[in-house]
C-alpha cells in the first residue's frame, strides 16, 4: 500500500519534470545543470564555489583525484612450465633493509612503510599513535612527517623515520638522536615540490606549540627551502653533515618531476643512504588543488627513470630507493618493486584501512577525515587500538597476496623482482618503462 501511495505521489512530479525538460527553452531548462557538469565537471564547479566564497587558496585533503599512473596496464608475468613457480609462498622473503651501508641499517620485515603524516600540520596525535602501533605490529616503520618527535609516537613505534624538515621542528640533536632513520624532506608531490606553507597561530594548540617551540601568537612556517641552504652545495653539505654525525640511515626525499635526473645528480654527490621519490598523486591533509593537479610527474614514469640513471652511473648499489605516491594495492607495490624500488611508502590507503568501520562513527553527518585531522571535529572519537589493528590486518593481507604473486612469477624474494617480470598491454608505456610489450611475440 505504501509503495502504491508513493508511486502515485511521484508520478505527477516526474511527469511535470519530464515535460519541463522536453519543452522549456534551454536557458531556463533544469537540464542545463547536467550539461554544465559534463562540460566543467562537478569538482570544478564545487571548487569554483569555494573560491568564490573565500577568495583564498583551497586546501583539498587526500591529494589529486587525477589518475595519471596507469598501473593497471602493467602486469606481472607468471611462470608455470618452462620455469616452475616457487614451491612454498610461506618461504617468500619479504624483508628489506633501508641504508645497508649505514652504521645502524634499518631492517624491516616487509617492504611497505607508512609515509610521513605530520602531527599538527596534518593529523592528530591519537592517529599518529595508531599508525605507529599498526606499523609495529607487522615489523615495519612509520614516519613523523613534517613535525617533531613526540614521546607518544616514539614509544608506540618500533621503527621511526623522522623528517628533517623545512619547518625546522625536528632538526635538533635532541630530536634526531631518537630516530631509526633520518629523511631530509626537500619536497612533497601533493605540494608541488617545495613551497611555503603557513599554519596560523590560532590553529596551533598549546601542546603542539610547545613541541614546535613556537611563542604564542606566532604562525608556524614551512619554508620552500631548507633553512640555511641557498645552493646545491649547501644541500650536499647538509646531508654529509648529518651522515657524519649520526649512524642511522640518512636519506633525501624529493617530489618526482621531469628534472629527476638533475635532482639525482645533486644527491649523487652526497653520502646519503636512501632516496625517497614521491610521485604525482600523493596525498596530504590539504593543499591547493593547483599544486595537486598540475605539478610533478607520476611515479610510474619517474621511478624507472631514476633507477636507470643510477644504473647508468654505477650508483644503484649505493642508494636504497623508496617509492611513494598513489599506490593503493598489493599489485601496485609489487610493480613498483619490480621497476626498481627497494620499498614503498603508503599514505591515503593506510588511512582508509586504519579507519575501517570507524568511519560509521561520523558518516553521513560529516566526513572520515574529521576522525584523523589535527583540527578534526571528531578526532577524540578515534579508537586508537582498533585503528592500529585494522592497519596491521590490512598490511598482513597485502603481504599474503604479495607472497602468492611472487611465488607465481617464480621468485623466492621480493628483492628478486625485476623489470623482466613485467609486461604492458600499452606499447608506449612498455617503451617508457623499458619492459616488454604484450603485443610483441617472444622469440
Secondary structure, DSSP 8 states (H G I E B T S, - for coil): -HHHHHHHHHHHHHHHHHHHHHHS-GGG-TTHHHHHHHHH-HHHHHHHHHHHHH-S---BTT--------GGGEEE----SSS---S-GGG-B--EEE-TTSTB-EEESSSEEE-B--BTTTB-HHHHHHHHHHHHHTT--EE--SS---HHHHHH-SSEEEEE-TT-TT-SHHHHTT-SEEEEE--BGGGTBS--EEE-GGGS-HHHHHHHT--TT--EEE-SS-TT--SHHHHHHHHHHHHHH--BEEEEEEE--TTHHHHHHHHTTS--SEEEEE-BT---S-B-HHHHHHSS-BHHHHHHHHHHHHHHTT-GGG-EEEEESS--SHHHHHHHHHTT-SEEEE-HHHHHHHHGGGGGGTTTTS-GGGGTBTT-TTGGG--HHHHHHHHHHHHHHHHHHHHHHHHHTT-SBGGG--GGGEEES-HHHHHHHT-EETTS---
